[in-house]
Amino acid sequence: MTTLFGKIIRREIPAKIVYEDEECLAFRDVNPQAPTHVLLIPKKEIPRLADATAEDRALLGHLMLVAGNIARDLGIDDAFRLVVNNGAEAGQSVFHLHLHILAGRKLQWPPG
């Protein structure tokens, strides 16, 4: 794993970790876009959501369940948003699949 997130998984770069298990890791975003902004990443390197395969089905479901658990643990489960950017034109800047968990302010729709 050569991405920034791979370095965080390997603990080569520090991060404020809020959750970890065998399949994924969640940490506070260093450039938060909301009062609560956590990034949830699989430990398996998948560059974009569009690169996931059928064999990743369980992992993708696990990420969704973990996102809900993190929201509950942080006390934001009444109102939060999950965002997945796929590709540079969609705003993806690190090409390692990640979910943004955003909360703590009124979120606008449409998002941008």
Jmol script that loads the backbone (N, CA, C; Angstrom):
load data "model"
ATOM      1  N   MET A   1       0.843  -1.182   0.000  1.00  0.00           N
ATOM      2  CA  MET A   1       0.000   0.000   0.000  1.00  0.00           C
ATOM      3  C   MET A   1       0.886   1.241   0.000  1.00  0.00           C
ATOM      4  N   THR A   2       0.747   2.004  -1.030  1.00  0.00           N
ATOM      5  CA  THR A   2       1.613   3.171  -1.161  1.00  0.00           C
ATOM      6  C   THR A   2       0.900   4.488  -0.891  1.00  0.00           C
ATOM      7  N   THR A   3      -0.399   4.450  -0.628  1.00  0.00           N
ATOM      8  CA  THR A   3      -1.129   5.697  -0.399  1.00  0.00           C
ATOM      9  C   THR A   3      -0.909   6.209   1.021  1.00  0.00           C
ATOM     10  N   LEU A   4      -1.327   7.428   1.230  1.00  0.00           N
ATOM     11  CA  LEU A   4      -1.313   8.028   2.560  1.00  0.00           C
ATOM     12  C   LEU A   4      -2.052   7.137   3.552  1.00  0.00           C
ATOM     13  N   PHE A   5      -3.179   6.584   3.133  1.00  0.00           N
ATOM     14  CA  PHE A   5      -3.963   5.746   4.034  1.00  0.00           C
ATOM     15  C   PHE A   5      -3.240   4.437   4.352  1.00  0.00           C
ATOM     16  N   GLY A   6      -2.526   3.903   3.395  1.00  0.00           N
ATOM     17  CA  GLY A   6      -1.719   2.714   3.665  1.00  0.00           C
ATOM     18  C   GLY A   6      -0.672   2.999   4.730  1.00  0.00           C
ATOM     19  N   LYS A   7      -0.089   4.187   4.679  1.00  0.00           N
ATOM     20  CA  LYS A   7       0.900   4.578   5.691  1.00  0.00           C
ATOM     21  C   LYS A   7       0.257   4.748   7.057  1.00  0.00           C
ATOM     22  N   ILE A   8      -0.987   5.201   7.093  1.00  0.00           N
ATOM     23  CA  ILE A   8      -1.701   5.309   8.371  1.00  0.00           C
ATOM     24  C   ILE A   8      -1.994   3.912   8.909  1.00  0.00           C
ATOM     25  N   ILE A   9      -2.427   3.000   8.058  1.00  0.00           N
ATOM     26  CA  ILE A   9      -2.690   1.621   8.488  1.00  0.00           C
ATOM     27  C   ILE A   9      -1.429   1.003   9.085  1.00  0.00           C
ATOM     28  N   ARG A  10      -0.286   1.257   8.470  1.00  0.00           N
ATOM     29  CA  ARG A  10       0.992   0.701   8.945  1.00  0.00           C
ATOM     30  C   ARG A  10       1.597   1.509  10.095  1.00  0.00           C
ATOM     31  N   ARG A  11       0.932   2.565  10.486  1.00  0.00           N
ATOM     32  CA  ARG A  11       1.371   3.445  11.588  1.00  0.00           C
ATOM     33  C   ARG A  11       2.656   4.209  11.240  1.00  0.00           C
ATOM     34  N   GLU A  12       2.888   4.435   9.954  1.00  0.00           N
ATOM     35  CA  GLU A  12       4.025   5.241   9.521  1.00  0.00           C
ATOM     36  C   GLU A  12       3.697   6.725   9.627  1.00  0.00           C
ATOM     37  N   ILE A  13       2.419   7.042   9.619  1.00  0.00           N
ATOM     38  CA  ILE A  13       1.923   8.410   9.786  1.00  0.00           C
ATOM     39  C   ILE A  13       0.918   8.367  10.930  1.00  0.00           C
ATOM     40  N   PRO A  14       1.031   9.288  11.893  1.00  0.00           N
ATOM     41  CA  PRO A  14       0.087   9.264  13.017  1.00  0.00           C
ATOM     42  C   PRO A  14      -1.309   9.700  12.591  1.00  0.00           C
ATOM     43  N   ALA A  15      -2.291   9.193  13.301  1.00  0.00           N
ATOM     44  CA  ALA A  15      -3.686   9.562  13.069  1.00  0.00           C
ATOM     45  C   ALA A  15      -4.435   9.409  14.389  1.00  0.00           C
ATOM     46  N   LYS A  16      -5.508  10.166  14.530  1.00  0.00           N
ATOM     47  CA  LYS A  16      -6.369  10.055  15.711  1.00  0.00           C
ATOM     48  C   LYS A  16      -7.407   8.970  15.422  1.00  0.00           C
ATOM     49  N   ILE A  17      -7.046   7.756  15.779  1.00  0.00           N
ATOM     50  CA  ILE A  17      -7.867   6.583  15.468  1.00  0.00           C
ATOM     51  C   ILE A  17      -9.061   6.517  16.417  1.00  0.00           C
ATOM     52  N   VAL A  18     -10.244   6.303  15.843  1.00  0.00           N
ATOM     53  CA  VAL A  18     -11.455   6.171  16.648  1.00  0.00           C
ATOM     54  C   VAL A  18     -11.996   4.746  16.634  1.00  0.00           C
ATOM     55  N   TYR A  19     -11.539   3.929  15.671  1.00  0.00           N
ATOM     56  CA  TYR A  19     -12.007   2.551  15.589  1.00  0.00           C
ATOM     57  C   TYR A  19     -11.024   1.744  14.751  1.00  0.00           C
ATOM     58  N   GLU A  20     -10.869   0.464  15.134  1.00  0.00           N
ATOM     59  CA  GLU A  20     -10.067  -0.449  14.314  1.00  0.00           C
ATOM     60  C   GLU A  20     -10.507  -1.870  14.578  1.00  0.00           C
ATOM     61  N   ASP A  21     -10.557  -2.654  13.509  1.00  0.00           N
ATOM     62  CA  ASP A  21     -10.729  -4.096  13.613  1.00  0.00           C
ATOM     63  C   ASP A  21      -9.849  -4.745  12.547  1.00  0.00           C
ATOM     64  N   GLU A  22     -10.010  -6.035  12.310  1.00  0.00           N
ATOM     65  CA  GLU A  22      -9.151  -6.731  11.351  1.00  0.00           C
ATOM     66  C   GLU A  22      -9.333  -6.245   9.921  1.00  0.00           C
ATOM     67  N   GLU A  23     -10.501  -5.676   9.602  1.00  0.00           N
ATOM     68  CA  GLU A  23     -10.819  -5.312   8.222  1.00  0.00           C
ATOM     69  C   GLU A  23     -10.767  -3.822   7.911  1.00  0.00           C
ATOM     70  N   CYS A  24     -10.859  -2.985   8.932  1.00  0.00           N
ATOM     71  CA  CYS A  24     -10.942  -1.556   8.647  1.00  0.00           C
ATOM     72  C   CYS A  24     -10.380  -0.708   9.785  1.00  0.00           C
ATOM     73  N   LEU A  25     -10.238   0.572   9.478  1.00  0.00           N
ATOM     74  CA  LEU A  25      -9.668   1.543  10.412  1.00  0.00           C
ATOM     75  C   LEU A  25     -10.419   2.858  10.210  1.00  0.00           C
ATOM     76  N   ALA A  26     -10.717   3.554  11.302  1.00  0.00           N
ATOM     77  CA  ALA A  26     -11.382   4.855  11.214  1.00  0.00           C
ATOM     78  C   ALA A  26     -10.589   5.867  12.024  1.00  0.00           C
ATOM     79  N   PHE A  27     -10.468   7.064  11.460  1.00  0.00           N
ATOM     80  CA  PHE A  27      -9.680   8.108  12.130  1.00  0.00           C
ATOM     81  C   PHE A  27     -10.248   9.480  11.785  1.00  0.00           C
ATOM     82  N   ARG A  28      -9.906  10.458  12.611  1.00  0.00           N
ATOM     83  CA  ARG A  28     -10.366  11.827  12.405  1.00  0.00           C
ATOM     84  C   ARG A  28      -9.686  12.425  11.170  1.00  0.00           C
ATOM     85  N   ASP A  29     -10.461  13.129  10.358  1.00  0.00           N
ATOM     86  CA  ASP A  29      -9.916  13.808   9.177  1.00  0.00           C
ATOM     87  C   ASP A  29      -9.087  14.995   9.642  1.00  0.00           C
ATOM     88  N   VAL A  30      -7.912  15.205   9.058  1.00  0.00           N
ATOM     89  CA  VAL A  30      -7.045  16.326   9.437  1.00  0.00           C
ATOM     90  C   VAL A  30      -7.536  17.648   8.863  1.00  0.00           C
ATOM     91  N   ASN A  31      -8.448  17.591   7.896  1.00  0.00           N
ATOM     92  CA  ASN A  31      -9.033  18.797   7.304  1.00  0.00           C
ATOM     93  C   ASN A  31     -10.559  18.664   7.366  1.00  0.00           C
ATOM     94  N   PRO A  32     -11.127  18.732   8.577  1.00  0.00           N
ATOM     95  CA  PRO A  32     -12.546  18.420   8.733  1.00  0.00           C
ATOM     96  C   PRO A  32     -13.466  19.399   8.005  1.00  0.00           C
ATOM     97  N   GLN A  33     -14.506  18.824   7.401  1.00  0.00           N
ATOM     98  CA  GLN A  33     -15.515  19.603   6.695  1.00  0.00           C
ATOM     99  C   GLN A  33     -16.793  19.749   7.518  1.00  0.00           C
ATOM    100  N   ALA A  34     -16.785  19.232   8.728  1.00  0.00           N
ATOM    101  CA  ALA A  34     -17.892  19.329   9.666  1.00  0.00           C
ATOM    102  C   ALA A  34     -17.298  19.148  11.068  1.00  0.00           C
ATOM    103  N   PRO A  35     -18.028  19.545  12.110  1.00  0.00           N
ATOM    104  CA  PRO A  35     -17.491  19.368  13.466  1.00  0.00           C
ATOM    105  C   PRO A  35     -17.062  17.932  13.760  1.00  0.00           C
ATOM    106  N   THR A  36     -17.800  16.955  13.248  1.00  0.00           N
ATOM    107  CA  THR A  36     -17.363  15.557  13.302  1.00  0.00           C
ATOM    108  C   THR A  36     -17.087  15.123  11.869  1.00  0.00           C
ATOM    109  N   HIS A  37     -15.846  14.705  11.623  1.00  0.00           N
ATOM    110  CA  HIS A  37     -15.464  14.227  10.286  1.00  0.00           C
ATOM    111  C   HIS A  37     -14.467  13.094  10.477  1.00  0.00           C
ATOM    112  N   VAL A  38     -14.963  11.896  10.276  1.00  0.00           N
ATOM    113  CA  VAL A  38     -14.162  10.681  10.444  1.00  0.00           C
ATOM    114  C   VAL A  38     -14.053  10.002   9.088  1.00  0.00           C
ATOM    115  N   LEU A  39     -12.880   9.466   8.794  1.00  0.00           N
ATOM    116  CA  LEU A  39     -12.656   8.682   7.587  1.00  0.00           C
ATOM    117  C   LEU A  39     -12.605   7.211   7.975  1.00  0.00           C
ATOM    118  N   LEU A  40     -13.357   6.396   7.264  1.00  0.00           N
ATOM    119  CA  LEU A  40     -13.394   4.956   7.499  1.00  0.00           C
ATOM    120  C   LEU A  40     -12.828   4.274   6.256  1.00  0.00           C
ATOM    121  N   ILE A  41     -11.761   3.493   6.440  1.00  0.00           N
ATOM    122  CA  ILE A  41     -11.073   2.879   5.310  1.00  0.00           C
ATOM    123  C   ILE A  41     -10.952   1.362   5.504  1.00  0.00           C
ATOM    124  N   PRO A  42     -11.064   0.624   4.412  1.00  0.00           N
ATOM    125  CA  PRO A  42     -10.768  -0.805   4.513  1.00  0.00           C
ATOM    126  C   PRO A  42      -9.248  -0.990   4.570  1.00  0.00           C
ATOM    127  N   LYS A  43      -8.801  -2.010   5.241  1.00  0.00           N
ATOM    128  CA  LYS A  43      -7.368  -2.307   5.245  1.00  0.00           C
ATOM    129  C   LYS A  43      -6.938  -2.913   3.916  1.00  0.00           C
ATOM    130  N   LYS A  44      -7.870  -3.506   3.206  1.00  0.00           N
ATOM    131  CA  LYS A  44      -7.582  -3.985   1.856  1.00  0.00           C
ATOM    132  C   LYS A  44      -7.527  -2.769   0.947  1.00  0.00           C
ATOM    133  N   GLU A  45      -6.503  -2.702   0.121  1.00  0.00           N
ATOM    134  CA  GLU A  45      -6.359  -1.559  -0.778  1.00  0.00           C
ATOM    135  C   GLU A  45      -7.278  -1.724  -1.991  1.00  0.00           C
ATOM    136  N   ILE A  46      -8.298  -0.892  -2.020  1.00  0.00           N
ATOM    137  CA  ILE A  46      -9.222  -0.800  -3.153  1.00  0.00           C
ATOM    138  C   ILE A  46      -9.173   0.668  -3.564  1.00  0.00           C
ATOM    139  N   PRO A  47      -8.656   0.991  -4.743  1.00  0.00           N
ATOM    140  CA  PRO A  47      -8.463   2.407  -5.097  1.00  0.00           C
ATOM    141  C   PRO A  47      -9.748   3.236  -5.095  1.00  0.00           C
ATOM    142  N   ARG A  48     -10.808   2.717  -5.726  1.00  0.00           N
ATOM    143  CA  ARG A  48     -12.077   3.448  -5.821  1.00  0.00           C
ATOM    144  C   ARG A  48     -13.216   2.457  -5.606  1.00  0.00           C
ATOM    145  N   LEU A  49     -14.370   2.960  -5.267  1.00  0.00           N
ATOM    146  CA  LEU A  49     -15.526   2.083  -5.116  1.00  0.00           C
ATOM    147  C   LEU A  49     -15.773   1.312  -6.404  1.00  0.00           C
ATOM    148  N   ALA A  50     -15.586   1.958  -7.549  1.00  0.00           N
ATOM    149  CA  ALA A  50     -15.800   1.303  -8.838  1.00  0.00           C
ATOM    150  C   ALA A  50     -14.817   0.159  -9.083  1.00  0.00           C
ATOM    151  N   ASP A  51     -13.755   0.078  -8.300  1.00  0.00           N
ATOM    152  CA  ASP A  51     -12.782  -1.002  -8.435  1.00  0.00           C
ATOM    153  C   ASP A  51     -13.105  -2.204  -7.549  1.00  0.00           C
ATOM    154  N   ALA A  52     -14.111  -2.076  -6.699  1.00  0.00           N
ATOM    155  CA  ALA A  52     -14.506  -3.198  -5.850  1.00  0.00           C
ATOM    156  C   ALA A  52     -15.107  -4.297  -6.719  1.00  0.00           C
ATOM    157  N   THR A  53     -14.952  -5.523  -6.266  1.00  0.00           N
ATOM    158  CA  THR A  53     -15.476  -6.675  -7.000  1.00  0.00           C
ATOM    159  C   THR A  53     -16.472  -7.426  -6.123  1.00  0.00           C
ATOM    160  N   ALA A  54     -17.066  -8.450  -6.702  1.00  0.00           N
ATOM    161  CA  ALA A  54     -18.018  -9.268  -5.949  1.00  0.00           C
ATOM    162  C   ALA A  54     -17.380  -9.857  -4.697  1.00  0.00           C
ATOM    163  N   GLU A  55     -16.093 -10.139  -4.743  1.00  0.00           N
ATOM    164  CA  GLU A  55     -15.436 -10.697  -3.550  1.00  0.00           C
ATOM    165  C   GLU A  55     -15.323  -9.673  -2.427  1.00  0.00           C
ATOM    166  N   ASP A  56     -15.558  -8.403  -2.717  1.00  0.00           N
ATOM    167  CA  ASP A  56     -15.508  -7.344  -1.701  1.00  0.00           C
ATOM    168  C   ASP A  56     -16.870  -7.076  -1.057  1.00  0.00           C
ATOM    169  N   ARG A  57     -17.881  -7.824  -1.469  1.00  0.00           N
ATOM    170  CA  ARG A  57     -19.244  -7.581  -0.984  1.00  0.00           C
ATOM    171  C   ARG A  57     -19.332  -7.558   0.537  1.00  0.00           C
ATOM    172  N   ALA A  58     -18.790  -8.547   1.199  1.00  0.00           N
ATOM    173  CA  ALA A  58     -18.867  -8.610   2.661  1.00  0.00           C
ATOM    174  C   ALA A  58     -18.114  -7.442   3.294  1.00  0.00           C
ATOM    175  N   LEU A  59     -16.969  -7.098   2.739  1.00  0.00           N
ATOM    176  CA  LEU A  59     -16.188  -5.980   3.263  1.00  0.00           C
ATOM    177  C   LEU A  59     -16.963  -4.673   3.134  1.00  0.00           C
ATOM    178  N   LEU A  60     -17.599  -4.438   1.992  1.00  0.00           N
ATOM    179  CA  LEU A  60     -18.372  -3.212   1.794  1.00  0.00           C
ATOM    180  C   LEU A  60     -19.541  -3.146   2.768  1.00  0.00           C
ATOM    181  N   GLY A  61     -20.210  -4.262   2.981  1.00  0.00           N
ATOM    182  CA  GLY A  61     -21.284  -4.298   3.973  1.00  0.00           C
ATOM    183  C   GLY A  61     -20.762  -4.044   5.374  1.00  0.00           C
ATOM    184  N   HIS A  62     -19.616  -4.610   5.677  1.00  0.00           N
ATOM    185  CA  HIS A  62     -18.987  -4.396   6.983  1.00  0.00           C
ATOM    186  C   HIS A  62     -18.702  -2.916   7.209  1.00  0.00           C
ATOM    187  N   LEU A  63     -18.188  -2.237   6.181  1.00  0.00           N
ATOM    188  CA  LEU A  63     -17.900  -0.797   6.311  1.00  0.00           C
ATOM    189  C   LEU A  63     -19.167  -0.013   6.654  1.00  0.00           C
ATOM    190  N   MET A  64     -20.287  -0.360   6.015  1.00  0.00           N
ATOM    191  CA  MET A  64     -21.543   0.336   6.304  1.00  0.00           C
ATOM    192  C   MET A  64     -21.985   0.103   7.746  1.00  0.00           C
ATOM    193  N   LEU A  65     -21.901  -1.125   8.215  1.00  0.00           N
ATOM    194  CA  LEU A  65     -22.289  -1.418   9.596  1.00  0.00           C
ATOM    195  C   LEU A  65     -21.367  -0.724  10.589  1.00  0.00           C
ATOM    196  N   VAL A  66     -20.070  -0.732  10.304  1.00  0.00           N
ATOM    197  CA  VAL A  66     -19.113  -0.071  11.188  1.00  0.00           C
ATOM    198  C   VAL A  66     -19.372   1.440  11.225  1.00  0.00           C
ATOM    199  N   ALA A  67     -19.707   2.019  10.073  1.00  0.00           N
ATOM    200  CA  ALA A  67     -20.011   3.459  10.046  1.00  0.00           C
ATOM    201  C   ALA A  67     -21.157   3.775  11.001  1.00  0.00           C
ATOM    202  N   GLY A  68     -22.201   2.959  10.991  1.00  0.00           N
ATOM    203  CA  GLY A  68     -23.312   3.166  11.922  1.00  0.00           C
ATOM    204  C   GLY A  68     -22.897   3.003  13.371  1.00  0.00           C
ATOM    205  N   ASN A  69     -22.045   2.026  13.642  1.00  0.00           N
ATOM    206  CA  ASN A  69     -21.550   1.822  15.009  1.00  0.00           C
ATOM    207  C   ASN A  69     -20.697   3.000  15.478  1.00  0.00           C
ATOM    208  N   ILE A  70     -19.851   3.506  14.591  1.00  0.00           N
ATOM    209  CA  ILE A  70     -19.021   4.666  14.939  1.00  0.00           C
ATOM    210  C   ILE A  70     -19.918   5.864  15.235  1.00  0.00           C
ATOM    211  N   ALA A  71     -20.925   6.083  14.398  1.00  0.00           N
ATOM    212  CA  ALA A  71     -21.856   7.190  14.627  1.00  0.00           C
ATOM    213  C   ALA A  71     -22.526   7.045  15.994  1.00  0.00           C
ATOM    214  N   ARG A  72     -22.958   5.851  16.328  1.00  0.00           N
ATOM    215  CA  ARG A  72     -23.574   5.603  17.633  1.00  0.00           C
ATOM    216  C   ARG A  72     -22.579   5.895  18.758  1.00  0.00           C
ATOM    217  N   ASP A  73     -21.347   5.384  18.620  1.00  0.00           N
ATOM    218  CA  ASP A  73     -20.320   5.598  19.647  1.00  0.00           C
ATOM    219  C   ASP A  73     -19.988   7.071  19.837  1.00  0.00           C
ATOM    220  N   LEU A  74     -20.046   7.851  18.763  1.00  0.00           N
ATOM    221  CA  LEU A  74     -19.731   9.281  18.831  1.00  0.00           C
ATOM    222  C   LEU A  74     -20.953  10.131  19.199  1.00  0.00           C
ATOM    223  N   GLY A  75     -22.107   9.485  19.336  1.00  0.00           N
ATOM    224  CA  GLY A  75     -23.315  10.205  19.712  1.00  0.00           C
ATOM    225  C   GLY A  75     -23.914  11.037  18.593  1.00  0.00           C
ATOM    226  N   ILE A  76     -23.657  10.650  17.347  1.00  0.00           N
ATOM    227  CA  ILE A  76     -24.163  11.402  16.197  1.00  0.00           C
ATOM    228  C   ILE A  76     -25.131  10.577  15.360  1.00  0.00           C
ATOM    229  N   ASP A  77     -25.606   9.463  15.901  1.00  0.00           N
ATOM    230  CA  ASP A  77     -26.408   8.548  15.094  1.00  0.00           C
ATOM    231  C   ASP A  77     -27.792   9.091  14.739  1.00  0.00           C
ATOM    232  N   ASP A  78     -28.207  10.221  15.302  1.00  0.00           N
ATOM    233  CA  ASP A  78     -29.480  10.827  14.908  1.00  0.00           C
ATOM    234  C   ASP A  78     -29.371  11.584  13.591  1.00  0.00           C
ATOM    235  N   ALA A  79     -28.160  12.066  13.258  1.00  0.00           N
ATOM    236  CA  ALA A  79     -28.002  12.859  12.035  1.00  0.00           C
ATOM    237  C   ALA A  79     -26.548  12.849  11.593  1.00  0.00           C
ATOM    238  N   PHE A  80     -26.265  12.055  10.578  1.00  0.00           N
ATOM    239  CA  PHE A  80     -24.924  12.035   9.998  1.00  0.00           C
ATOM    240  C   PHE A  80     -25.037  11.716   8.526  1.00  0.00           C
ATOM    241  N   ARG A  81     -23.983  12.004   7.795  1.00  0.00           N
ATOM    242  CA  ARG A  81     -23.948  11.729   6.364  1.00  0.00           C
ATOM    243  C   ARG A  81     -22.730  10.873   6.058  1.00  0.00           C
ATOM    244  N   LEU A  82     -22.909   9.909   5.151  1.00  0.00           N
ATOM    245  CA  LEU A  82     -21.797   9.126   4.616  1.00  0.00           C
ATOM    246  C   LEU A  82     -21.559   9.594   3.197  1.00  0.00           C
ATOM    247  N   VAL A  83     -20.286   9.825   2.864  1.00  0.00           N
ATOM    248  CA  VAL A  83     -19.920  10.257   1.519  1.00  0.00           C
ATOM    249  C   VAL A  83     -18.808   9.359   1.011  1.00  0.00           C
ATOM    250  N   VAL A  84     -18.962   8.891  -0.231  1.00  0.00           N
ATOM    251  CA  VAL A  84     -17.901   8.163  -0.921  1.00  0.00           C
ATOM    252  C   VAL A  84     -17.676   8.877  -2.245  1.00  0.00           C
ATOM    253  N   ASN A  85     -16.486   9.421  -2.441  1.00  0.00           N
ATOM    254  CA  ASN A  85     -16.122  10.050  -3.706  1.00  0.00           C
ATOM    255  C   ASN A  85     -15.412   9.007  -4.558  1.00  0.00           C
ATOM    256  N   ASN A  86     -15.798   8.909  -5.823  1.00  0.00           N
ATOM    257  CA  ASN A  86     -15.202   7.935  -6.725  1.00  0.00           C
ATOM    258  C   ASN A  86     -14.581   8.674  -7.908  1.00  0.00           C
ATOM    259  N   GLY A  87     -13.263   8.838  -7.878  1.00  0.00           N
ATOM    260  CA  GLY A  87     -12.548   9.509  -8.961  1.00  0.00           C
ATOM    261  C   GLY A  87     -12.257  10.971  -8.652  1.00  0.00           C
ATOM    262  N   ALA A  88     -11.236  11.480  -9.328  1.00  0.00           N
ATOM    263  CA  ALA A  88     -10.777  12.851  -9.083  1.00  0.00           C
ATOM    264  C   ALA A  88     -11.862  13.885  -9.345  1.00  0.00           C
ATOM    265  N   GLU A  89     -12.639  13.710 -10.401  1.00  0.00           N
ATOM    266  CA  GLU A  89     -13.671  14.697 -10.714  1.00  0.00           C
ATOM    267  C   GLU A  89     -14.815  14.685  -9.707  1.00  0.00           C
ATOM    268  N   ALA A  90     -14.922  13.633  -8.927  1.00  0.00           N
ATOM    269  CA  ALA A  90     -15.923  13.568  -7.862  1.00  0.00           C
ATOM    270  C   ALA A  90     -15.356  14.053  -6.535  1.00  0.00           C
ATOM    271  N   GLY A  91     -14.083  14.446  -6.519  1.00  0.00           N
ATOM    272  CA  GLY A  91     -13.468  14.964  -5.302  1.00  0.00           C
ATOM    273  C   GLY A  91     -12.568  13.996  -4.572  1.00  0.00           C
ATOM    274  N   GLN A  92     -12.333  12.811  -5.135  1.00  0.00           N
ATOM    275  CA  GLN A  92     -11.448  11.850  -4.474  1.00  0.00           C
ATOM    276  C   GLN A  92     -10.007  12.308  -4.645  1.00  0.00           C
ATOM    277  N   SER A  93      -9.296  12.471  -3.524  1.00  0.00           N
ATOM    278  CA  SER A  93      -7.904  12.917  -3.588  1.00  0.00           C
ATOM    279  C   SER A  93      -6.928  11.834  -3.139  1.00  0.00           C
ATOM    280  N   VAL A  94      -7.392  10.862  -2.366  1.00  0.00           N
ATOM    281  CA  VAL A  94      -6.571   9.719  -1.974  1.00  0.00           C
ATOM    282  C   VAL A  94      -7.225   8.489  -2.595  1.00  0.00           C
ATOM    283  N   PHE A  95      -6.474   7.793  -3.435  1.00  0.00           N
ATOM    284  CA  PHE A  95      -7.037   6.663  -4.166  1.00  0.00           C
ATOM    285  C   PHE A  95      -6.892   5.369  -3.390  1.00  0.00           C
ATOM    286  N   HIS A  96      -7.592   5.360  -2.266  1.00  0.00           N
ATOM    287  CA  HIS A  96      -7.811   4.214  -1.387  1.00  0.00           C
ATOM    288  C   HIS A  96      -9.241   4.432  -0.902  1.00  0.00           C
ATOM    289  N   LEU A  97     -10.138   3.527  -1.241  1.00  0.00           N
ATOM    290  CA  LEU A  97     -11.544   3.675  -0.897  1.00  0.00           C
ATOM    291  C   LEU A  97     -11.705   4.166   0.537  1.00  0.00           C
ATOM    292  N   HIS A  98     -12.550   5.165   0.732  1.00  0.00           N
ATOM    293  CA  HIS A  98     -12.831   5.643   2.077  1.00  0.00           C
ATOM    294  C   HIS A  98     -14.218   6.260   2.162  1.00  0.00           C
ATOM    295  N   LEU A  99     -14.809   6.119   3.332  1.00  0.00           N
ATOM    296  CA  LEU A  99     -16.109   6.704   3.626  1.00  0.00           C
ATOM    297  C   LEU A  99     -15.881   7.886   4.551  1.00  0.00           C
ATOM    298  N   HIS A 100     -16.479   9.017   4.210  1.00  0.00           N
ATOM    299  CA  HIS A 100     -16.476  10.177   5.094  1.00  0.00           C
ATOM    300  C   HIS A 100     -17.719  10.074   5.972  1.00  0.00           C
ATOM    301  N   ILE A 101     -17.550  10.163   7.271  1.00  0.00           N
ATOM    302  CA  ILE A 101     -18.670  10.236   8.216  1.00  0.00           C
ATOM    303  C   ILE A 101     -18.706  11.672   8.705  1.00  0.00           C
ATOM    304  N   LEU A 102     -19.765  12.401   8.336  1.00  0.00           N
ATOM    305  CA  LEU A 102     -19.869  13.832   8.620  1.00  0.00           C
ATOM    306  C   LEU A 102     -21.078  14.104   9.505  1.00  0.00           C
ATOM    307  N   ALA A 103     -20.893  14.970  10.512  1.00  0.00           N
ATOM    308  CA  ALA A 103     -22.001  15.321  11.402  1.00  0.00           C
ATOM    309  C   ALA A 103     -21.621  16.547  12.228  1.00  0.00           C
ATOM    310  N   GLY A 104     -22.590  17.020  12.983  1.00  0.00           N
ATOM    311  CA  GLY A 104     -22.332  18.106  13.926  1.00  0.00           C
ATOM    312  C   GLY A 104     -22.776  19.470  13.456  1.00  0.00           C
ATOM    313  N   ARG A 105     -23.325  19.549  12.245  1.00  0.00           N
ATOM    314  CA  ARG A 105     -23.905  20.783  11.716  1.00  0.00           C
ATOM    315  C   ARG A 105     -24.989  20.381  10.731  1.00  0.00           C
ATOM    316  N   LYS A 106     -25.859  21.327  10.410  1.00  0.00           N
ATOM    317  CA  LYS A 106     -26.891  21.046   9.412  1.00  0.00           C
ATOM    318  C   LYS A 106     -26.202  20.892   8.056  1.00  0.00           C
ATOM    319  N   LEU A 107     -26.414  19.754   7.426  1.00  0.00           N
ATOM    320  CA  LEU A 107     -25.803  19.460   6.135  1.00  0.00           C
ATOM    321  C   LEU A 107     -26.783  19.822   5.022  1.00  0.00           C
ATOM    322  N   GLN A 108     -26.306  20.498   4.028  1.00  0.00           N
ATOM    323  CA  GLN A 108     -27.148  20.988   2.936  1.00  0.00           C
ATOM    324  C   GLN A 108     -27.373  19.915   1.878  1.00  0.00           C
ATOM    325  N   TRP A 109     -28.448  20.096   1.118  1.00  0.00           N
ATOM    326  CA  TRP A 109     -28.726  19.225  -0.016  1.00  0.00           C
ATOM    327  C   TRP A 109     -29.176  20.084  -1.173  1.00  0.00           C
ATOM    328  N   PRO A 110     -28.689  19.903  -2.368  1.00  0.00           N
ATOM    329  CA  PRO A 110     -27.714  18.884  -2.747  1.00  0.00           C
ATOM    330  C   PRO A 110     -26.317  19.249  -2.247  1.00  0.00           C
ATOM    331  N   PRO A 111     -25.470  18.262  -2.124  1.00  0.00           N
ATOM    332  CA  PRO A 111     -24.168  18.485  -1.502  1.00  0.00           C
ATOM    333  C   PRO A 111     -23.102  19.104  -2.393  1.00  0.00           C
ATOM    334  N   GLY A 112     -23.275  19.532  -3.555  1.00  0.00           N
ATOM    335  CA  GLY A 112     -22.171  20.241  -4.191  1.00  0.00           C
ATOM    336  C   GLY A 112     -21.876  19.936  -5.589  1.00  0.00           C
TER     337      GLY A 112
END
end "model"
wireframe off; spacefill off
backbone 0.3
color backbone group
